[in-house]
């Protein structure tokens, strides 16, 4: 079955809800190499193991990957057409 929520977002947010309730989870950036490693794992596997020490120790890389996903969308989540209504 096709989900409306991309797997990368589903996995990351579930992991953050379970392990990442820390100050600044989405404000602070993770280590760039960890973010790229995690991104590569999502690109090459179905669902990577987020409980690996590398991700548990750098929990911010999981939040950073979510932000990166939204930044790279072809159209913003809050679309250009709706921008005036939001502002």
Secondary structure, DSSP 8 states (H G I E B T S, - for coil): ---SS-HHHHHHHHHHHHH--STTTTTS---HHHHHHHHHHHHHSSS--TTSHHHHHTTHHHHHHHHHHHHT-SS-SS-GGGHHHH-
